[in-house]
Amino acid sequence: IFEAQSGSNIFTQANLGAVFDYIDFITQINVTEDTDGGIAAFQDKCERFPFPPFDCIFGSPYSAYNNNKTLFDMETDITSIATTLNSTFTREELEGMFGGATFDGTGLLASANVLSIFWLMKNEAVDRQIDGTFVNVDVELVEIETQILDYTFAREDFKSFNDPWRSLIEVYPRLVQSFNEEIGGSILSDVPIQAASYAVIISYILFAVQHKKKCVQRSFAIGGLAIMSIFMGIAGGIGTAQLLDVPYGNTHTILIFIILGLGADGCFILLSSFRRTDPNLELPERTSRACSHAGVSLTVTSLTNVTAFAIGSLTVIPDLSSFCKYAALSQFYLYLFQNTFFVACIVLNERRIAANRLDCCCCFHSKNTVEEGKEDEGVPGSTRASRFLEQKYGPFLLSNPCRIIVLVVTVILIAFFSFQVATNLEVEATGDNFIPDDSYLKDNLNLAGRYFSGVSNDVEVVIVNADYFADREELLTLRSKFSQPGFETGIPFIDADFSYWYEDFLADFQLREGLSFPAYNYDPAHVINDTVTGFIIPKNESLMFFYIKSWTEDFIGTGSSIPLGSTYSGDIAFNDDDEIVRSLVRMQHLPIGDFDSDGIFKEDSDEVVDSVEKMNEICDSFSFDVYPTAFVYISDWASYAIIQEELVRNVSYALVAVFIVTAILIGHPITSSLVFLTVVLTILELLGAQALVGYAIDTVVVVLTILAVGLSVDYAAHIGHCFMLKEGTREERILATLGDIGAPVLNGAFSTFLAILFQAFSKSYVFRVVFFDFLCAIFFGCINGLVLLPVLLSFVGPASYGRESKDIEAKDLKPSM
């Protein structure tokens, strides 16, 4: 797509000449093909018309000049150019090339905002070994397209080129290589962001596990081992998935950040539980009590996540299924290594402290001795955060005015986000979002969406097993069936002006000897005057096959070197016996949708689905096999039909898994139901937030929503399980729970936030959605888990399991309400 530098009128003689100069150069590109040293030329790789002079297939206004720059330069002014174009193209064809076209009173093209030109290239991909890997690629085409892009943007060998056209026009190419270059480039450009994310989350884990100021009790080594246990889980999950030949997709990169966040949460809870045991007990007893406390809590969250991801892997969406398999395996290994390897590391670290050895340099003893059994504040392992939650935040939250406010705000949020989900959450084609915002390719697609959305989507209707003689009457109803809209909306939106080879064959067959351009000198004994169709036709199927083949491939009696039906030669397939085994009819779907406020065309997903269903319904109405096929059906439209259903199904299954697992492991129907309620609310609020900012439902959103189920379980299940362990009144147990598990939960939430923080600056759509969705999941998960759930438990919380060991029970606080 070409645009004037000034952003105004592309339809000037100078601008059109500049575009012609650009086209003239790229069509002469020759490159040396790397693998065998041969020459790859644009002229050799372009698709050509199947008749003389066999020119490259170009869709451009310059075909009015036979793509000859000399002829174009002979034009005296823009009016003469407009006159030439009007005599060559229809107004509709000109509007298909010139976006934003205007015409004067005489019908001549007067101005246009952009010019669109296309050409077709042969993709002759073969398996080649590149850098030790076999890849199915057309190396010559890649080289040519790379040269076109390098020339367009004055890169590599073209840096010194100062072509005059560069001062007049902007060029926005859209080649196959453009997608590889721009999407791959966005991933590479995000490498520093990903590196910064890893650095921040690792640094935070190292900092957050610190407990004492004394040198011997510092825990940098245990922080490093915590990080190691997390990466062991990630490596185990990815390695096992690879061993099982599970494909690795574009969205899988986010898995590392998610497991880092979940893993940090587990490490914090294990360390907190261990530190809150009585340091005067023997290590085996301390380990037993810590694991009995934290282990069950981690089992609830881990088993819930693994089950939810395992269920999600059953989806029919391949990328989502693959992602869920990687996530389930990684979560399983994370749980395994944290409860074995990391617990062992904690025990060894405690032995190091008891032996008065230095952290990270355990071969050396500290000069200071450890004063066993003394803590800063009464509760073993307490921190400023835990004391604040228990002594300040908890009493404030459980005051009657605050509890009422929490419940009222919750009801308002439920109503608000439910409305957003019901009215604004829609399915849209979001494939273009994977292209960076500042990309020339995104500019191309935006301009195409603004000016050329009237361009239809190609669809082919394939006919199989038809009897082209006996079924002739039914075959002739094909046009009327597909061009008559169903429903009330014009579905299936097929342009009725399509070419149908069977109609054209019968029309050409009527041409008689003696006319200026007869089709056939057929043998009169071979034909009948058909009363069914009103045509003269071959009298049986075998003769029908013979004359159709002659019409498309031979030169019998045409008086021309080009068969009349040559344009359909690729649409009709014959077997070795010259019988038609398959044919197709090329149609076009009219645009299905409308323009948004930015002037970009947006498809209506519901009408698209109805349109495809109607196409299948029409095809099924024939007595022989007919089916529609189109690239857009599998690239975008197929997802419209299933993605919303898959979102509902997979999130529902994940939530059911949450309920079952929490009910079994927490062990009380009221507490497990409250935990489940907070998870449901978190997902509702997340979906509502997505709808509020305009995110559409796609595979990325489905993946992240399922992951959000796992995250929100972490924030609620730990609170619910810990509450069931505490004794006393409901208020006392809630305060003790907040002091015990609240700080590790917040640490885990903050570590997950840090893991995704830098994704906000990414050029990649996937990582930006990761940031927003997980920010919402963390925020709403913490609000529901640390605010709403304690309030609900203060009203209907059940009795505890029984007396808990004194050493891990919070001190007795009785706040005035």
N, C-alpha and C positions, 0 to 999 in steps of 0.2 A: 504494500500500500504506500502511495506517494502523497506527500502533503507539501504545500508551498512553505518556504522558510518563514514567510510572514504569517502563516497560518490562515491565509485568506483564500484567494482564488487560484486553484491549480490549473484552470483552463485558460492559460495564456500561451502565446506562441513560444515564448522563451522557456516557460516551465515544461511544456510538452516536449520541446526539443531537448531539454536537460534529461527528462525521463528516457527519451529515445537514446540518448548518448549512453546512459547507464545500462539500458537493456542491450544495446549494441555491444558493449564491452563484455558483459557477463556471458553472452551467447557465444563468444569466441574464446572462452577460457579453456586452456589445456593444462593438465597437470600430469606429473609423473607418478604413476601408481606404485606404491611402496613395495608391494610383495614381489613383483616380477619385472619392475622397471619399465612397463609398458606405458603408453600415453593414454590418459583418460580425457576425452574431449566432451564438452557440453553437447556438441552436435551429435555425438555418438550415443549419448545417454538419454536424449530427449525422446519422448514418445512422438510418433509421426502419424499423420493422416494416412489411411490405407489406400490412397489413390494419388496419382500424379498431381502436383510435383512432389508429393510426399514430404511436405514441410513439417517442421516441429509444431506440435499442438500448442498454440499460444492463445490465450484469451486476452486480447488487447485491442485498443483502437487502431494500432499501427498496421493491423492486417488490411486496413483500407488502402494502405500503400505497399502491400505485399511485403511488409516488414523491411522496407528499403528506405534507409535514412535519406538517400539522395532524392527520392521522390518526395518525401516529406518536406525537405528543405526548399523545394520548388514552390511551396505554398507562399503566397504573398502576405497574408495576414490571417488573423484568427477567424475572420468570417469565412474565408475560403476553406479553412480547416473544418469549421462547423458544417459547411455545405457538403464537403466530401464525406464526413462522418454520417450526416443525415441520409446521404444517398446510398450508404453501405449498410447502416444498422437501423433497426427500429428504435423507437423511443425507449421501449422497455429494455432493449439490449444496451443502450447508452446509459440508462439509469443503473444497470447492473455493473457498469464499469466506472462511472463517475458518481461518487457519493455526494449527496446534497446538491444534485444537478438542478439548474434552473434553465428555462427555455424562454426565448423571446416570442413576440407576437406571431412570427412566421413559423415557429416550431423549431428554430435552430437552437442548438445548445449555447447558452450564454455564459454560464459560470458553473463551478463545482468546487466543493471543499477538498475532496481527495480523489485519487485515481487508483483503481485496483487492477492489477494485471496478474494472470496466473499462467504457469506452464506445467506440463506433465512430464515427469521423468521416469525412466525405467528403474525399478528396484529389483536387481538381479542378485539378491542376497544368497551367499553360499557359506558353508561352515569353513572358517579360517582359524588358524591358530595364531593368536595375538598375545604376546607376552606370556606364553605358556598356557593360555586358556583358549578353548574353542568357542568362537563367537559366530553367530549367523549374521553376516553383515555384507553389504555391497560396498567394498572399500573404495571403488572408483567413485560411486555416488557421494560417499562421505567426503572424499577429497575435493570433489567439485563444489559441493555445498560449502565446505569450509573455506575454499577460495572465494566463493561469492560473498560470504560473510566478512572475510578479511578485507576484501575490496570495498565492500559497503561501508565498513567502519575504519578504513585506512589502517589496518593492522598488519603485522608481520611484514611480508614483502611489499606491501602497498603503503607503508608509512609515509613515503616521500611523494605519493601521488597527490596532486593538487588539481583534481579535475574541476572544470568550470561548473559542472552541475551541483557540486557540493555547496555553492553559495546561493543556490536557487531553491533546492528541494530537500526535504527530509525523506529518508527511505526506512520503512519498517518491514523487513522481510519476515516471512513465516515459512521456514523450511523444516524438513525432518530433523536436520542437524540443529536447528534453533531450539527445539525442545530439549534435546540432549545437552546442549551447551548451557542454556539458561537454567534449567532445573538442576542439572549437575553443578553448575556454577554457584547457584544459591546454597547448595549443600556445602561446597568448599568455602564459600564466604562466611558460613556460620561456624567454621572450625574454631576461630578464636572465641566465639561466644560459648560454644560447648566446652572449650578448655577452661574458660573463666567459671562456668557453672560447676565443673568438676572441682576446680581449685577452691571455690567458696564453700561447697558442701563438705568437702574433706576437711577444710580448715575449721568449719563450724563443729563438726563431729569431734575433732581433736580438742577443741576448746570446751565443748559442752560436757565432756566426760570428766573434766578436771573437778577434783573434790576438795583437796586440801592445799594449803599454801606451803606446807613443809615439803622440802625437796623430795624426801623419800616417798611421800604419798602423792606426788604428782603422777598423772596417768597418761602421758603422751604415748607410751608404748601400747597401753590397752586401747587407746583411741585408734592407733594404727592397726591393731589386730581386729578391732571392730570393723574398720573399713575393709580389711582383708576378708573377713567372714562374709561381708556383703558381696564383694566381687567374686568370691568363691561361689556364692549362690547364683549370681548372674552367669558366670562361666559354666556352672553345672547345667543351668537351664538351657542356655544357648547351645552348649555342646551336645546335650542329649537330643535337643530338637534337630540339630544338624545331623546327628547320627541316625535319626528317624526320617531324614529327608524332608523335613518340614521346610517349605520355602521361606526365605527371609525377605520381607517386603519393605516398602518405603517408609511405612509408619513405625517400623519396629525400633527405630533409633530412640524413640522416647521411652522405651522400656527400661533402659539403663537408669534414667533419671527417676523413674517411678520406683524401681526396686531400691535405689539408693535412699529415697525418702522413707519407704516402708521399712527397709533394713535399719536405718538410723533409729526409727521409732522403737523397734524391737530391742536394739542395743541399749537405748536409754532406759527402757523398762526393766531389762535384766539387771543392769548396773544399779538402778535405783532400788530394786527389791533386795539385792544382795547387800547394799550399803545400809539398808534399814533393818537388817538383822542385828542381833546383839553381837558386837565384836568380841565379847568374852567367850562365846561358844566356840566349840571345835569347828574347823573348816567343813568337814563332811556334814555336820548338823546345819551350819549356816547355809551351805549349798542346797541341802535338801529343802530347807524352809523357803529359801529364795525361789527355787524352781517350782515348789508347790504353789507359790503365790503368783509369780510371773508366768510360769510355764502354761498354766491353764488359760490365762488371759491371752497369751500369744497363740495358743492352740486355737482358741475361738476365732481370732482374727485371721490367722494363717489358713486354717481349714476352710473358713468362709470364702476367703479370696481364691484359694485353689479350686474349690467347688464352683464358684461363680465363673471363673475363667474356663474351667473344664466344660461347663455347660455352654458358655459362649463359643467354644471351639466347634460346636455342632452346627453353627450357622452355615447358610448356603453361600455367604459372601466369602470368597477365598482369602482375601487379605485379612479380614476380621478373624476368620477361623485360625489362620496361621498365627496371628498376633496373640490370640487367647491361648494357644498351645504353648508358645514361648513364655507367656506371662505365668501360666499355671505351673510349668516346670520350674521356672526361676523362683517363684514363690515357695514351691515345695523344697527346693535345695536351700533357699535362704533359711527357712524354718529349721531344716535339718542341721545346717552348719552352725546356726546361732545357738541351738540348744545342745550342741555337742562341742564343737571346736571353740566357740566363743565362751561358753560356760567354763570349759577347761582353762582358757586363757585368764578368765577372771580369778579362778582358784589359784593359778600360778602367780598371778599378780599379787594376791593377798599373801601368799607365802613369801614373795619378794619383800613386801612391806614388813611382814613379821620378822624377816631376817635383816631388816634395816639396810637393804640394798637400794642403790640408786635406780631411778626410772631410766630406761633406754641404755643404761650402763650398769647392768645388774652384776657385773663382775666386781664392782666397787661398792664398799660400804659407806654409808653416810656417817658424818661425824656426830650428828644429832640422833638421839634415840627417840623411838616412837613411844608416846605415852598411851598405852593401851586403855581402851574403854572410855576415853574422854571425848565428848562431842561438844561442839560449840553451843548447841541449844538442846534441850532435853531429849528430843527424839533422835535415835540413831539415823544417820544418813540424811538428816533434814537439810534443806537448802533455803536460801532467801525466798526463792520462788514458791517452794512448797509451804513455807511458813506464811507467806503472803496469802496464798490461796486458802489456807486453812483458817487463818486468824483474821484476815481483813475481807477478802473477796467473798468467802463462804457466808459469813454472817450477814453481809449486805445483800447477797443474792437471795437468802432465805427469809429476808424481812417481808412481811405481808404486802406492802406497797410494791416492792420490786417483783414479787411473784406474780401479782396481778398484771403488772405492766408486761412482763415476759409473755404471759398467756395471751393478752390482747394483741401484742405485736405479732405473735406467732400466727394468730387467726388472720390478721391483716395480710401478712406475708403469704399465707396459703392462698387466700383469695386472689391477691395480686398476681402471683406467679402462675396460678392455675389459669387465670384469664390470659396471660401472655402465652402459655403453652397452647391453649385452645385456639387462639386467634392469629398468632404470629409465627409459630414454629412450623416451617414448611420444608418440603423436599425441593432442592434445586440442583442443577448441574454445577458442581464446584470444582471441576477439573482445572479450570483456568486459574483458580486460586493458588495452585501449586507453583505458579510462575511468579518470580519476584515482582514487586510493585514497580520498581524502577527499570524494568526490562523493556527493551524494544519490542519483544514478543508480546508483552502485556499491552503495549501501545497499539500494536497491530490488531490484537483481538478486541480491544476497546473500540477502535475505529471501525472494525468490521461489524461489531455489535451495534454501533451507532448509525452507520450509513448503509450497511449491506445485510441487515437482518432479514430483508425480504428474500434473500437467497435461500432456496428451499433445500431440504435434506433429501438426498437421493435414496430411493428404495427400489429394490428389485423384486418382482413377483415371479417366482419360479414355477414352471408348469412341468409336471412329471406324469408319465404314463397316460397321456391324453391320446385319443385316436383323432388325428387331425382331419380325418374325413367324416367319420361317424359323429364326432362331437362338434362339428363345425358350427351348428346353431348355438350351442352353449358357449363355445369359444368367442363368438361374436357378441356375447352379452357382457364380456369382461369389462369393456370400457364403461358401460352404463352402471355396472355394479360398483365399481370403484370411484366413479365420479359423482354418484348420488350420495350426498351426505346423510349420515344417520344421526340419531339423537337430536337435540335441539341446537347444537353448537357448531355444526358443520363438520363434525368428525366423520371420516378419518382425515380430513384436511388434505385430500389428494388433488393436485392440480389436474383438471380434466383434460388439459391440452398436452397429453403425453403421446408419444409415438408407439404404435402397436404393430409389430411386424406382421401378424397374421392378416390384419386389415389391409396393410399396405401391399402384401403379396397378392391378395385377391383383387385389389384395385389395379395393380400393375398387370395382372394376368388377363384383364379385360381388354387391354390394348391390342388392336388388330393389325394384321398385315396391311401395309399401305399407308398407315399413319406415319407421321414424321419420326416417331421414336417408338417403334413397336417393341414390346417386351419379348415375345416369343413367336416363332413360327411353329406353333404346336401342331401336332397331328390331330385332326378333327376326331379321329377314332379314340383319342385319349381323353376327351372331355365330354361333359354333359351340361345342359342348361338347367342349373339347379333351381328347383322351385322353392326350396327351403330358405336359401340365402338370396336368391334372385341374381346370382352370379353364374358365369361360365366357370366351371371348376374341373380339375382332374377327376376322373370318374371313380377312382378307388384310392385306398390309402397308399399303396406302393407308388402309384403315379403322382400322388400328392407329394410324397417324399422326394421323388425324382425332380419335379419342377421347383420345389422349394430349394433344394440343393443347387439346382441350376441358377435359380434367381439370386442366390447369395454368393456363389463361387464361380460359375462358368459364364461364358460369353455368348450363349446360344441366341442368335438372332437379335441381339440388343442394338446392333449398329454402333456400339461404343466399346472402348477398351475397359470400361468399368461396369461390372454387373449392377443392375438396378438395386438389388438388395444387399449390396456390399456393406452398407452401414450396419446391417444386422448379422454379419457373418460371425461375429463373436457371441451372439445371443442365442444361437441355435446349435446344439451339439448333436452330431450324428455318430452312430456306431459303425463298426466295420461293414455292416450290411446296408449302410446308407439309410438307416432308419433314425428318426428323431427320438432321442432318449430324454432330452431335456431342452427346454427353452425358457427364456426369461423376458419379462416386459419391464422396461425401465420407467419408473414414475418418480414423482417428487412430492414429498410432504410440504404443504405450505407452512409458513411460520406459525407455530402454535404458542401463543403468549402475547405479551404486550411490552411496551417500553416503560422503564422505571423513571424516577425523577431525574436521573443523570443522563437520560437519553439512551441508555443501554437496553437492548432487547433481552427480556427474561422469559424463559419458557414457562408455561403453565403445566406443572407436573401432573396434575389430575387429568387435564385434557389430553396430555401426551399419553398417559396410561390408557385412557378411554380410546384414543385413536389407534393404538397398537392392538387393543382388544378387538376393535371393530375391523381392523385389517385381517386379523385371524378369523374373525367370524365370517367375513366375506369369502376368504379363501376356503373355509370349511364348507361353504355352500355349494361348491362345484362337485360334480360326480367323480372327477379325477383329482389327483393330488396337486394341490396348489399351496404354496406357502410364501410369506413375505420375508425378505432378509435385507438388512441395512447395517452399515457400520455404526450408525448412531444408535441402533437398537442395543448393541452390545457395549458401546462405549459409555453412553449416558442413560439412555432411556430404560434399560433393564433395571438399573438401580432405582429409578423412580417407583417401579412396581413393587420392589421388595424392601427397600432400605428402611422405610417407616415401619413396616411390619416387623423387620428384623430388630429395629430399635426396641419396639414394644416387647417382642418375644424375649430377646436376650436380657433386657433389663428386668423383665418380670421373672424370668428363670433365676437370674442372679439374686433378686430379692427373696424369692422363695427359698433359695439355698441359704441366704442369710437367716431367715426365720427358723428353718429347720436346725441349722448348726447351732445358733445361739440358744434355741429352746433346749437342745440336748446338753450343751456344755455349760450354759449358765444355770440351767436346771430349774428355773421358776418361770411359769407362764407370764406372770405380770411383768417381771423385769425384762425378760426376753422380748415381750411384746412392745415395751417402751423403747428398748434398743432398736427394734425393727422399725418402729414409728419414726424415730429420729433419722434413720437411714433413708426411709421413704421421703421424708420432708426434705432432706438434703438433695436427693435426686430431683425432686419436683422443683426446688429453688434453682438448681443448676440448669435444668431445661428451660425454666422461665427466664433466667438471665441470658441464656443463649438466644432465646427468641427476642428478648428485649434489645439486644445489640445487633440483631439481624443475621445471626449465624443460621445457616440452613442445615438440614439433616443430611449428613454424608457419612462415609465409612469412618473418617477421622472422629467425627462427633460420637458415633456409636461406640467406637473403641474407648474413647475417653470417658464416656458415660458409664460404661461397664467398669472401667478402672476406678471411677469415682465411687462406685458402690463399695469397692474394697477399701478405699481411703476412709469413707465415712463410717464404715464398720469399726475401723481402728479407733476413731475418736469416741465412739459410743460404747462399744463392747467392753473396753478396759474399765470405764466408769461403772457400767452395770455389774460386771463381775466383781470388782473391788468392793462395791457397795454391799454385795451379798456376803462378803467375808467379815464385814465390820459388825460390832455389837453396840447396843445402846439404843437411844431413840433414833428416829429417822434423821432428825437434824444433826445429831452427833455423828451418825454413820456417814452422812453426806460430807460433813466437814472433814472427818478422818479420811474419806475417799479422796477428796480434793487435795488434801495434804500429802497423801500417799502416792496417788497415780496421776494427779493433775499436772504436775510439773513435767514428768516424762512425756505425757501426751502433748503438752504444749511444745516441748523440745522437738518431738517428732514432727509436729505440724510445721514448726518453724524451719526445720531442716528440709522438709519437702518443699516449702516455699522458696528457700534458698536454691534448691536444686533446679527450680523452674524460673527463677527470677530473671536471669539474663535472656531467657527465651522471648521476653517481651521486645527485645531489640533485634530479633531475628528477621531476615527477609523471607523466611520460609513460612508459608501458610500453616503447615503442620505445627511448627513450634510456637507460632503465635496463638493458635487455638489451644495448644497444650498449656501455655501460660494462663490464658483466660479461664479455661475450664478447671484447671487445678487450683487457681487462685480462688475461684468460686467454691470448689469442693472443700478446700481447706477452711475458707472463711465460714461457710454455712455448716460444715461438719463440726468445727469447733464451737460455733454458736449453739448448735443443737445438742452436741455432746457435753459441753461444759457449762451451758446456761439452761437450756430447756430441759434436758434429761434430769439434772439435779432437782429442778423445780417440780417436775412430774413425780419424781421419787419421793419428794417431801410430802406429797399428797397421798400417794397410793403405794409407796414402796413396801414390799413384803418383809417379813422377818428374815434375819440372817441365817446362814447355814448352821451356825453354832459358834462356840467360843474360838477365837483365833489366838494364835500364840502371842504372848505378851510382847515379845520383842519386835513384832512388825505391826503392832496396833498403835494408831495415833494416840497422842495424849488426850486426856478427857477434857473437852472444852464444852462449856454450857453457856452459849451466848444468849443474851436477852433478846427477845424477838419484839 
